[in-house]
Amino acid sequence: MKYKSTLYKFLSVAFGCACGVFLSSSAHRIPPISGLYLSDSLPVKDSLIYDSLSEKEKRFPSHALSGVQLAEGLEATLFASEPTISNPTTIDVDHRGRVWVCDAYKFRPTIHGYSQTRTKKDRLTGDRILILEDTDGDGVADLTKVFYEGPELDAPLGIWVMGNKAIVSQSPYVWLFTDDDGDDKADRKEIIFRGISGASHDHGVHSFVFGPDGKFYFNFGSEGKQLLDARGRGFYDKFDQPINFRNYRNGMVFRCDQNFQNLEVLGDNFRNGLEVAVDSYGTVWQSDHDEDGNEGVRINYVMENGNFGYTDEMDGTSWRVNRTNLEEDIASRHWHQNDPGVVPDLLHTGSGAPAGMVVYEGRLLPRKFWDQIIHCDAGPGVVRAYPIQNDGAGYKASMLPLMEAGKDSWFRPSDVCVAPDGSLIVSDWYDPGEGELELTDQNRGRIYRIAPPKTPYKTPTFDLTSPEEAVLALQSPNLSMRYLAWNALVRMSFKAEPALSKLLHQYNADPRMRARALWVLNNIEGASAMHLENSFRNMNPNLRITALRAVRQRNSDPTEYIKRLTADPDPQVRRECALAIYRNHTYEALDVWLQLAQQYEGNDRWYLEALGIGAEGQWNRVYKAWLERVNDPLAKPAYRDIVWRARTRLSIPHLAELASQPQVPLQERLRYFRGFDFAPQGYDRSMALLGISQKPLPDRIEVSKLALYHLGKDFIRDSYWGKIALVKLLDDTYGTQDYLELVARYTPVFENDRLFKLATDQPNTDLGRDAGRQLLRQAPNSFVWDKLGKSNDDVQLALVSAIKAVGSQKSLTILASIAAGTTFPMHVRIRAARSLGGSWEGEDFVLSLLKENRLWGEVRAAAVDGISQAYRKEIRDKADQYLDFSGNNPTSKVFE
């Protein structure tokens, strides 16, 4: 230990002065540089020592643990740090407990460039994939190998290790690296997917993870755009239809077989999820990055085939575009949470930079972290758990910090994985900034191991040729171990059935472990039927859900199985039934949907959206059959929810009736007006909205405005009846702000005369000034000059007053032409000259006229007077230069 301490101090000083050097040999022993202080976690009282350090000293790896805080019952060890690693974007932990690191020195080079302490020449060989191993169980890496290094590696954002293979994600490719001879160096590199957009961008393709069903799950962000196979061909979905990526929006979540075939899109319209996590029941979770600064980072349950609301479903517009029934808070507005057809968010976590996540199904950490999502958020520098509770057909969650920046704001956790012993491995960018635009230090990086105090790092081993031991390995908290065990058991086929059956039917066992056994049995041909039958009757609803999910993957038409659960007492099981009939057009599926809809009690958005997904593509027949059962679709809140969610012309009359119910406050009816945006376009929809606009309601004006708004500008412009409705509403609202709002939206040129009259009748009111501004926007110059020429002095003066604050090029030209010309009476010209300085833009314009001697006499004096009280001091000072106390005025040519 003395040797390590001396060497460590020497290397720390060397690194602090020279920033270290990258290790380049393929494998080498290293002293546990970061581990010397690891076993001696700093107690609270030692934080005073940290405060006394210089900023340079605080960055040394020797003080890494003093800067972070951990939840009670946990201890951190510094598994590795610089100079061994520099910028760990993503990690994985293999079945031997070794940590694989994508060491991405070139992270976003187009934005960040290269560090001053390194040059391009230093890293022309590209980024690296490292294998870090702790050989003596002290929680500190002491052996480092370079699995692969190459110029094509440019900040990869995903790695998944499976035995001697590793999947590495980096747009435009996903690669499969294989170590054929067991020397921990890649011998082969194959392309799995290509054609993915988002190269050198955070919003490209991300990590793969292993699901309990034996499939791979992964995602890409809003820049991903598409996936092609290794030969550049597209994919077919499970309905044998080509996957058309133009039908999806933004970020997406995928599932595929282990041979990278049978690609499925599980959800779309995310912004940028860095990683998905899948629990043992097959439930998929993801975090999503908001647009920076909007405090809208979210956690999602990825409801299969759901739309997750980043952009408007109908026209793809940003969440910033105004729409009816806007959400009250920015986070909900960011994700269109009030729109029909958007899956609700599980949780909003505020501002941040969400990164890697995992479902912790180990038992080494304190109980409060068992079976919870654990997630890195580099923005606030925190690793959190999200304790989840059932909430109707969905979930609700809270936030529970596990590890967070204490005094060291450079802590930027980028990924988290579970080791075979149940401890957590957390990577840390270690940087004063975070994310795609702010990362500034590419020379430092840290990896921590989190476990209860004094827990050695020991990896259990299993004989995967033994069914019993393979079943034990299947229960590992580590994904790589589970992958090897899952495949070993499937290869054993019937030999593995007794051991798997014992676990599945062990009623006092962890239901998640029983679910894992069921998934494997589902993939053993001839062995699954009996076990699935029993699981459909299991008392645990999560096992019933697992059974349904499993049978869907093995049966092209699982309707008979679905029908067994349509009356299940658990709403989450019924949710799965609704999702299971997606694009199922059989009569049996219709009956399933009707039974599920009949049990919907309202006030459960998860259930409602599952019904909507189940009815996708067949709303006409579903809604017609539903009407025959309920008789009055407006009788109950639950029925009204289904009307709002439906996508069929048959629902339009009911939407119209709900939107125009006088006894219901307008605020509560806004959702139905928004619902019209998702109804099929056509005659029925237009006539329904026109009918609403004509109803004699107490809030008729507001309702009529909403109806016309949802009819759209094109309809109002091109339709006779649309114009009639607009004219009537304009007549009803003339002389009000509602009138001006309508004119501003539809710009009817036939209103120019009334705009002129409103502006000149009330030139010194907000209404008159707004009318003048709108007149100049939509009326041609010839109209304005013609009206001025035919008007008396009072009207001319009034228009000048009405437009003086507009500040547009058109208004300034009119005022200057009146002031400098000879057509109008002198008192009108003087008013116009003084009004020129009535806007910010006008003040600058007056100075340019004065500088060019384009105003003279009383007009000039009036213009100077108009800017002498300007808000900006520099304008007032310049105006003083043009004051004339001599009685002489320069002549100039008339302004043209």
N, C-alpha and C positions, 0 to 999 in steps of 0.2 A: 504493500500500500504506500509505503514511503517512496518507492521508485515511481509509482504512478503519479503521486502528488508533485514530485519534483519535475517530472517530464511534463505534466499537465500545465504547471505554471510557466514553464519555458515556452510551450506551444501557444498558450493563451497570449502571452506577451508578443510572441512572433506574429500571431494572427492580428492582434490589435494594431500592430505597427504596419504590417504589410498586407493585411487582408487575406493572408493565406494563399495556398496554391492548391489547385485541384489534383486529386490523386488520379493517376492515369493507368496504373497497372490493372490487369484484369482481376487480380485477387491479392489482398494483402492484409496482414494483421495490423491492427491499429490499437494503440493504448486506449482505454475507455475514457477519452478526453472529457466527455461530458458527464461521466458517471461518478466522478470523485465526490461531488457534492450531492449526488443523487440520494445516496442512502442516508444523508443527513439533511432532511428537509428543513428549511429555515423556519423556526418557530416565529410566532407573531412578534415577539420582542426584538428579533433580529432585523425587522424591517427598518429599524433606525440605521443599521449598517448600510442597507441599500440606499437610504436617503442621503447618506454621507458620500456616496460614490460620485465620481464625475460622470458626465454623460457618456464618455468613451468607455469607462469602466463598466457602466451598467449594461453595455452591449456584449460584454464578454460572456461566453457560454458558462463560465463558472458561477455567474449570478442569475442564470436563467430561471431557476426555481423560485427565487425570491421575488420575482416580478409577477407571478401568477397565483391565483387563488383556486382552491379545490373545495368541492362539497365535503361535508363531514363524512369521515370514514374512508377517505381516499388519500392516496399518496402518489406523487409523480416522481418518475425517474427520467432523466434526460437520456433517451435511448441513443440519440446521435445529434450532431450539430456541425456547423462549419468548423474546419474546412472540408469535412467529409461530404457534406451536402451544401447546396447553395440556395436552391429555390424549389422546394418540393410542392409541385402543383397537385399531385395526386399520388396515393399510395395503395398498396394492398398487402395483406399478410397471408402467406402460404400455409400449407398444412403442417409445415415444420416450424412455424413461428417466425420465419424470416420476413423481414419487411422489404418489399419491393417499392422503389421510389422512382417516379418520373422527375428527374432533377433538371428542371427547365430553366436554365440560365437565359435562354433566348425568349423568355415570355414576352409576347407583344413587342417585338423589336421595332416595329414601325412606329410605335408610340414612345417606348421607353429608351430606344437606342441601346448603347452599350455602356457599361459602367466605366467611370473614369479610371478605376483601378485595374480594369482588364481591357484588352483590345479585341477587335474582331479576330485577329490572328490567333489569339489564345483558344478560341472555340470554333474554329472553322470545321472541326470534326463533328460539330453538332451537339445536341443535348444527349443525355444518357439515361439509361435504366440501370439502377443500382440494386444490388441485393445486400441487405445489412443483416448480419446474424450475431446473436448473443450466444456464444459458445459455452459460457460458464454460469448462466442463469441468474446474473445479478441485475438484469433489466437494462443492460448497456451493451450496445453493439460493439464487438471487438473484431469482427471480420467483415470486410467489404469486398464485393466483387462487382465488376462492370458486366452486366448481362448483355448490354448492347449500347453502342455509341455510333452515331452516324449523322451525316449532314442533313438527311431528310427528317430527322427528329427536330421539330421546331415547336417546343412547348406543348407536348402532348397533354391532353386533359383527361385521360382515362387509362387505367390499367386494371386488368382482371387476370389473376393467376390461377391456373388449373393444372396442377402437376408439373409437367415439363413444358407447358405451353403458357403463353401470355398474350392476351388480347390488348392491343394498344390503340387508343382512339385519338386521332388527330386529323381534323378536316384537311384535305378532301378524302382521306382514307381511314379505314379501320384495318389494322394489320394483325396477323396471327404469327407470333414468333415461336419457334420450336427449338428446344435443346435436345438434339438427338442422341448425344453421347454422354450426357450427365455431368458435363464439366461446368455447368451454370453459365454457359455462354450460348447465345442464340446461333444455331447453325442454319436455320431457314427463316425466311420472312415471306409470308404470303399476303396478298390483298384479299380481304373478306368483302368489304364494301368500298365503293368509290363514288365519285360524283357528288360528294357532300359539300355544300358551300360553307363559308365561315372559316377559311384558312386564316391562321394567325388572328383568330377572333375568339373571345370567350363564348360566343353564342353558336359555336359549331357542335360537333359530336362529342359526347362525353362517355363516362365509364359504363362498362357492362357489369352486371351482377347476376348471380345464379339464383334462380327461383326454386321453390320446393317441388315444382312440377317437372323439374329437369330442363327447363327452358332458360334462355338468356333474356334479360331485360336491360334496356338502355334508352337513352334519349338524346335529342339534340335541341339546341336553342333556336331562336327566331331566324338565325342566319343559315340553318342547315338546309332547308329547302327540299331536299330529295335524298333518296338512297338508290344506288344501283349495285348490282352484284359485281363479283370480281371481273366479269367479262363486259361490264358496262350495260347490262340488261336490267329492265325493270322487274318488279315482282307482281305476283298474283295474290289476292287475299284468299281467305278460306272459303269464299263463295265462288272461287275460280274467276274472279273479275280482276282486271289489271288495277293495281293501286295507282290512282291518279293523284299525285301530290298537289295538283292545283285545287283539289277539293278540300284541302286542309289548310289551316292557318298557323303560321308562326311555329313555336316550339312544339315538339311531339314526343310521345312515349311509345316505345315499341317492345314487342316480344317476338322471339324467333326460336326455332329448334337449335339444338347443338351443332347441326351441320349448316346453320345459318340460312335455312330455308323456312318456308311457311311463315313469312313475316306478317305480323299483325300490328295495326295501329291501335293503341289502347286509349289514346286521348290526344287532343290537340288544342291549339290556341293558348299555349303557355308563352311566357316571354323567354325565360332562360333558366331551366332547371339544371343544376350541375350534376345531380346524381339521383337515381331512384333507389328505393329500398323496398324489399318485398318480405313480408312476414311469412310464417309457416303455414298460414291459412291461404296464402296466395293473394293477400291484400297488398296493393301497390301504393306507396307513399312517395311524395316528391316535394321539395321546396322550390320556390320560384322567385326570381329577382325582379323587383319592381323597377320602374324608371327612376333613376337616382333622385333622392330628395323628396320622395312622396310618402315615405313611411308606410309602404305597402308591401313589404316582403311577406310572403304567405307560405303556409304549409297546406298541401292538398292530399286528400284521399283521391287517388286516380280512379274515378268511377269509369268503368269500361265503356268506350265509345262516347265519352263525354266531351263537350266543348267547355273550355275553362276560361273564356271570357277576356282574354287580353285585348283583342280588338273587336269591333262591332261585327257580329256574325253575318249581318246582311250586306254591309258595304265595306267592311274592313277598315273603317275609320278609327282613329285613335280615341281612347277614352276621354280625351280632352274636348272632343266635339260635343256641343250641347245636344241633349236629348231629353225627351219627356220622362218623368219619374226618376230624376237623378237621385243617386244614393246620397245620404246625408254626409258620410265621411269620405275623405279622399281615397283611403285604402279600398273601400268597397266600390267606389266609383271607378277606380283604376282597373278593376276586374269585372265591371258590368254586372254586379251582383243582383241588380233588380231586373235583369232581362230574362224573359222566359227562354229556357234552353241553355242556361249557364249553370254548371255544377257549382254548388256553394263551396266557399273556402272553408277549410277546417279551422285555420287560425291565422291572424295577422300578427306579425312579430315586430312591426315598426321598420325603422331604417336599418339597412345592413347590406351585406354582400354574402348571401347564402352560398354554401359550398357543399362539401361531402356530407353524406348521411348514411345511417345504418339502423336497422332494427336490432336492438340488443336483446337476444334471447339466451344469454348466459346467466349464470347464477353466482359469479364471483363478486360482482359489485353489490352495493347495498340494495335491499329489496325494492326501494322506490324507483330504481332504474330498470328493474326487470321488465322485459317485454315492451319496452318503450322505444320510440324513435329517438335517436341521438344524432345531433346535427351540429355542424360547424358553421358559424357565421363570422366571417372575417371582418365585417364592418365594425361591430362593437367589440370584437375580440372575445368571443364567448363560444363554449361548447355547451349546448343545452339538451335536456330531455324534454319531451312533450307528453306528459301523462295524458292518456286518451281514455275517454269514457263514451259509452254508447249514448246516442241521443236520437231517439226515434229510429229511422232507417239509416241514420248517419252517425256522426261522431262530434264530440266537442273536446277541446284540449286546453291545457294550461302550459306555462313555461316553468321549467325547473333547471336552474344553472347547475352545471356539473364542473366546468372549468372556465375561468374567465380571467381576463387581464386585470391584475390588481394595480400595482404601481407602474407596470411596464406596458405602455400603450402600443408597443411594437408587436405584441402577441396577436397573430393573425392566423387562426386555425383554418387550414385548407381542406383537410380530409380526416376521416375517422374510420377505423376498422376494428373488428373484434379478433383477437388472437385466439389460438386454440385453447389456451388456459382460461379464457373468459376475461382477460384484461383488455383494456382499450389501448389502441395505438393512435396517436393524434399527430398529424403533421402541422407545421407552423411555417408560413412564409417568412415570418419574423421581419417586419417591415414597418416603417412609419406611416405608410399609406396602404391602401388595399384596392384590389379590383383592377379593371382594365385600364384605367386612366391614371391611377395614383401610385402604383407600385414603383418604388424608387431605389430600393436596395436589393441587388441581385446576387450579393455575395454571402448573405446569411440565411440560414434555415435551421429549423430545429424539429426533432421528432421526440415525442414524449410517450412513455408508457404509464397508464393510469391503472392502479390496482389498490386494494386495501394495504395498509402498512405492512412492510416486511414480508411481502408475498413474493417468493422466488419466481423467476420466469422459467417455467418448465412446461414443455410441450408433450402431451400424452401421445403415445403411439398405439397403433391398432394393426392387427393382422387382417387385411381386407380380403383375404381368401376365406376367412371364417365368417359365416352368416351372422353369428352372434356378435362378433367383434365389429363387423361392418355396421350392424344396427346401432351399436354403441357409438361408432364414429359418426353415424347419421345424426346423432343427437348433439354433435359438437356445436358450440356457438360460432365456430369459424366457417365461413362459406367455402373456402377451398377444401377443407376437410370434408364437408358435407357433399361437395361435388364428387370427390373421389369415392366416397361411400355410396352415394346414390347410384353412380354408374356401376360400381362393383356389384351391388345388390341386384340391379336390373339384369346384368350379365349372368348372375347365378340363377335367375329365373325361379323355378319352383323350389330349388334348394333353399332360397331365402324366405320363402313364404312362412314357415313356422315361426321364425324369429320375428319377422315383421308383424305377423298376426298377433303374437304375444304382446308386442308393444301397443298395437292398435287397440286391442281389447283389454288392456290393463287399465281399469277404470280409475284407479288412483294415480295414474301417471299424468304428467303435464299434458294437457290437451294439445299443445303445440307439437310435442314430440309424437303424439298419436297421429296428428295430421300429417306429419312428415312420412310416417309409415304408410298412411293411406295413399299419399301421392306416389310412392314407389310401387306399391301394390297395383295401383291403377295402370302402371306401365309394364306389368308382367302379364303377358298375354295368357288369358285363361284363368288367371288367379284373382282378377279384380271383382268379378260380378258379386260374389257372396259378400265380400267386405264392403262394397258400395251399398248393397242392400241394407246391411246392418247400420251403416253410417247414416243413411237417410232417416233412420229412426233414433239416432243418438240423442240423448237428452241435452247435450251441449250444442247450442245453435251454431257455434263456429265450426263444429265438425259437420253439421248438416250443410253449411255453406261450402265447406271444403269438398264434400261429396258431390254437390251440384257442380262446382267448378271443375272437378276432376272428370265427371261423366261428360261434361260438355266438350272436353278436349279429346275424348275417345269416341264420341258418337256424333254423326253428322246431323241427326235429328233427335235431340234429347228430350223432346216434348213430354214423352211418357213419364220421364223422371221428374220433370219440372212440375207436372200436374200434381204430384204427390205432396208438394210443398206450398201450393198456392194458398192453402188455408192455414199455414204455419202461424202459431201465435207470436212469433218474433218478427217485427217489421224489417229487420235486416235480412232475414232469410227471404221474405217476400220481395225485398229490393232485388236480391240476386235473381229471383224468378223473372222479374220484369226485365232485367238486363239480359237474361238468357234467351229471350225471344226476339232479340234484335235481328231484324231482317228475316224473321220466320213468318211466312205468309200462309201457314196452314190454318185450318179451322180450329184445330186444337189450340194453337197459339193465341188465336183471337179469344177463345173462351178463357184461357189463362189470364190474358190482359183484363178482360171484363171482371173476372173474379178479384183480381188484384185492385182494380180501380174501385170496386164496390167496398173494399176494406180500407180505402184511403179516408182518413178522418180529418184531413186538413192540417194546416200549420206544420207541415213536415216537408221542407223543400227537397231533401234528399229523396224521399219517396216519390215526390212529384216528378223530379227530373229522371228518376229511374223509369217511371211510367212513360215519360216522353221519349226516352231512348228506346224503350221496348216498342213504341208505336211508330218509330221513325220509318218513313217510306210507305206507311199504310194508314195514315191518319184518316182518310176518307171513310174507309170501311170500319175502322175502329170506332170513330166518333159516331157514325150512324148507328152502329149496334149499341153503343153506350147510351145514346139518346132514347132508344127504344126501351131501355131498362130503367132509366131514371125519370122519365116523363118530363120533369121540370128541371132543366140544367142550371137554374139559378136559385134553386131552393135552399141549398146548403153552401157554406163556405168552401167545403171540399169540392163540390161540383163547380163552383166559380173558379177555383184554382185550375181545374182541368180545362175549362173553357179558355182561360188565359194562356195555358201552356199548349193548347192544340195548334196544329198547323194544317188547317183545312178550311175551305170556303164555307163548310157547313157550320162552323163556329162563328162566322162573321155577324149574323143577326144577334147572337147572344152577346158577343163583345159589344155591339152597338147599344144593346139594352143596358148592359152593365155600365157603360161609359156615360150614359145619360140618365141615370137614376137620380131624381131630384132629392130624395131623402138621404142620400149618401154624400158626405163631404167630398168636394172635388179632389182634395189631396189623396183620398183613398181610391178615387176612380182613375187616377193618372196611369196606373199600371195597365188598365184596359186600353187606353189610348196608345200606350207603348206597344201593347199586344198587336195592334193593327199593323205595325211595322213588320211583323213576322208572319202575318196572314198572307195567303196567296194574292198576288196582284191581279186586278181584273175588275170587271163591271160590278160584281157583288160588293167588293171592298169599297170602291169609289162611291157607289150609291148609298152604302151604309153611312159613310162619313158625311156625305152631303145631307143625308137625312138628319144626322145629329146636329149639323150646323143650323138647321131650320127649326129645331124644336124650341118651343116657348118655355125655356127653363129659367129658374131664378138667376142662375149664373150663365145666362145664354151667351154673353159676350165672350167670356173666357172659354166656354165650351166650343163656340163657333171658331174661335181662333185656333184651338187645338185641332179641331176637325180639319180645317183648311191646311194647317201645318202638316198633318199626316197625309193629306191628299197629295202634297208635293207641288213644287213650283211648275213643273212641266204640265201637270194636269190642269192647274189653274190657268196657265197660259194657253193651252191648246183646246180646252174643253169649253163649250158654250155654257154648260151648267156650272162649271167651275168659275167662269167669269161672273155669272149672275150671282153666285153665292158671295164672291168677293165684293162685288159692287154693293150688295145689300149690307154686308158687314161694314164696309167703308162708310156708307150713309149713316148707319147706326152709331158709328164711333167718331164721326167727324168732330174735330175740335178737342180731341183727347190724345193722350199718349198711345192708347191702343190703336188709334187711327194711324199715327206716325209709325208705329211698329209694323203694322200691316203694309203700309206703303214702302217702308224700307225693305221688307222681305220680298215683296212681289214687284216693286218698281213699275206700277201701272202708269203709263205716260198720260192717260186720260185724267189723271189726278193733278197734273201740273198747275192748272188754273187754281185749284183749291189750295194747293200748297203755297202758291204765290199769295193768295188772299190771306191764308192763315199766318204767313210770315209777316205780311205788312199790317195786318190787323193787331197782332200782338208782338211787335218787334223786340220788346224789352223783357219778354218772359222766356222761360226755358222752352215752352211749347213753340213760340214763334221762332226762336233761334234754331231749334231742331228742324222746324219746317223749312227754314231758309237753307240749312245745310243739306237737307234731303233734296230740295229743289235743284240746287247746284249739282248734286250727284247725278240726277237723272234727266234733267232738262237740257236741251242743246243751248249753246250761247245765243243763237238767233232768237229763241223763245224769250230769254231773259231781256235782251236788248229791245225786243219788240214791246214787251210789257212795260219796260221803263219808259220807252218813247211815248207811249200812249197814256202814261199816268201823270197825275199832277205832282206838285212839289212835295206834298205831304207823303204820298205813297212812295216817291223816290227816296225821301229821307228815311222812311220806315224800312225799306228794303236794305238800305245801307246799314242801318242799325242791326238788322236781323242777321246779316252775313259777316259782320266785322270780326267775329271770333272764330270763323270757320278755318282760316289759315291755309286753305288749299290754293294751288296755283290758279285755279279758275276764279276763286273769290278775290284773290289779290289783284289779278288782272282786271277784273271788273271795277274794283274800287280805284285802282290807279288810273284806269282809263277815264272814269268819271272825274277824278280829281284833276288830272292834267289836261283834260280836253276842254273844249269851249262850248259844247252842246248844252250842258246843264247849267241851271242858275248857280251863281257864285255860292250861295249858302249851302246848296247841295254838294258842290265841289269841296267846300271847306269841311263839311261833315264827312265826306268820303276820305279826304286826306287825313283827318284826325282818326278815322276808323281803321286806316291801314295798319296802325300799330296795335290793333286790338287782339292780336294773337302772337304767339311765340315766333312763328314763321314770318308774320307781318313785320315784327320789329326789325329783323334782319333785312327784310325787303326794303323798308323805308330807308335804312342806312345806305343801301346800295343806290337807291334813287337820289338821295341827297349827295352822295359822293360823285355821282355822274351829272349833277346839276340838272336833273330832269324835272324838278319842281321849282316854282318861283312864286314870288309875291305872297299874298295871304295864304295861298295853298301850301306853300313851303312852310310858312310859320305854323300852320295848323298841323302839318305832318310832324314837325319837330315837337310841337306840344303834345301830340299823341303818344310819343315814346319817352317823354321827359319823366314820366312816373313809372317806367318799366320795372319789372321785378329784378332784372339783371343789372347790376351796377355798371358793368362795362357798356351796356346799351345807354344808360343814363349819361355816363361820362362822354360817350361819343355824340350823344344828342346835344350836349352843351356846346360842342365845337361848332354847331351849325346855327346857334342863336345869333341873331343879327340885331345889334343895338344902334346901328348907324342910320337906319332909315333907308339904306340902299339895298336892293335885292338883285342878285345876278339873274341874268336872262338865260334861258335855255331852250332847246328845241322841245316841242310838245311830246309827251310820252306816247309811244305808239303801241 
